[in-house]
Structure formats: structure tokens, C-alpha cells
Amino acid sequence: MEKLSDIFQIKENDVISITGTGGKTTLMFSLAQALSKNGPVLLTTSTKIRVPDNGFDKLYKSFEDYKKPDSNEIIVLGDFISEKNKLKSVGYDNLKNIIKDFAYVLIEADGSRNLPLKFWHDYEPVIYDFSTKVIGVFSIKVYDKIPSSDFIYNYENYVKYIGNDVIDYKTFNNLISYEKGLFKGFTKDKFVFINQVESKAEINQARTIIKHDKSGIKIVYGSVKKEKFYEN
């Protein structure tokens, strides 16, 4: 069991985009708490995120309100959408201009409507080219389930490209390798994190995914909720 920040080899001045489903926001805030011991952390989005209730020091609901952080602060930044209680991206140029103010930047770069599995539309994910790492997130909780629109975002295209067979290691391997998915157009450091792994059966499922993976991307697994993280 290791620290998640060590597993992802996070270093000062990293700009980390987080894609996928099954705990992106929870992962982002967990990483922020750990990384803020070493310097200020920015939490933001290239798409949309819900306005958080806690886990930060300052929240700015517009780029015009933004002020450079003090040491070790966690800052949440986005442009407020009042009717949805969400924050949207402050824009590529605005964000690029302020990343120098932070030791670490974490960007939620994908959407899933709170569903545990997804397939990507052409406009997803939104990975800014100044990102230094991308972490793609999955939930193990869908393993062994029959695909359904009840829990899969963009279900029609999921069936078209992945199929409607029971979700198993082959499903995860195909999604990890899909060129227009988790890491679309990104060529730097890539990681897959299989989240919500909380039982012996789920540990074995995660290990089976890793055993059969041929992508060459580093895959780690664990539970943000339980603060337990593993790499084979």
C-alpha cells in the first residue's frame, strides 16, 4: 500500500488532468489535501464541476475575482452557472496564465453525469495541452454487470463501440486502449486508477484487468474513500 501522490509520481509544477468516471472529483480533492502540504494547489475544470461544499480554503466563482494564493492554500476556481450550481472552465488562456501561481494544478477534464461508466462523445475529454499528466479513473463496481443506460453515460455509443456483453476485464482493457477516450491526444505521463476497490473479490478483479492489459499504461487500484492504494 502506498501514497497515491507517490504512485502517480507527482512533482512540483505538475498540471494533472483527471478523466473518466467513478470518483474523479473525490480523487481530485484527496490529492489536493495531500499536495497542499508542499505548496498551493489549484482545483479547477476544463468542462464543468459541481460547486463543492468543503475541502478547500478559498472558492472563486469567476476568474475576475481570482487572487494569487497564499502558501499552501487550496483554491477552487471556475465561472459560476447559477441555475445548475456548477462551475465551468475559466478558459484555456486564463488558466494557462495563472498556473505559475501554484505548486500543483488539478483539472477535472471529463464529465459523466455522476454515472459510474461512460463512453466518450467527440468533444470529450477536454485535456489542455499544458497538462503534464493525465489520470483516467474507473469504478470497479461495474465489473460483472450487464451494460445498461441506467449506469452508462452515452450508452448508445458504448454499445456501438464496446458491445453489450457483461462487463469484465476485456471491457476495461478496451476502454483503456480506446484512442479517443481517457487520454485523447495526450502523449505525456498517463495513469489509470481503478477506484472503489474495497473487497478481496474487487482486488482480484482489478488484478485481472492489469494482468490482461496490453496498453503499456501504468494501472493502479484502490479506494479513495478508504485511503488504500496499490500497484502491482
QUIRAKA-V671632 format. One line per field, one symbol per residue. phi: phi as a letter, one per 30 degrees, with the letter a starting at -180 (. if undefined). psi: psi as a letter, one per 20 degrees, with the letter a starting at -180 (. if undefined). burial: # if it has 9 or more other C-alpha atoms within 8 Angstrom, else .. A space follows every 50 residues. Layout:
BEGIN
phi: ???
psi: ???
burial: ???
END
This chain:
BEGIN
phi: .bddddedhdbeidccccbjbikedddddddddddddcldbccabcbbbd ddcajbcbbccaddddbeddeidcccbacdcddchbccedjedddedcdd dbdbbcbdcabbhicdbabcddccdccddcdcbbcccbcdddeiddeadd bcdieededdccjcdedbdddddddddddcceceicbcdbbccccidbbd ddddddddedecdbdiddcbblbdechbbbbd
psi: prqhhggjlprqjqoopprbrkkggggghghggghiiirqpppaqidqqq pqhajrhqppjqhhipqpqrpjqoppprppnhiilrprqiqgggghiihi iqhqppoojqqjkjqiqrqprhjqrnoqijqhqpoppqpiiipjqpqqih jpplgghghghhrkrqoahhggghhhiohkcgkojpjbppqpoorkoirh ghghgghggghipjhippprrboggilpqqq.
burial: .#..#.#.....############..#######.##..###########. .....#...####.....#..##########...######.#.##...#. .###########..######...####...##########.##...#... #####.###..#....#.########...#####.....#########.. .##.#####..#......######...####.
END
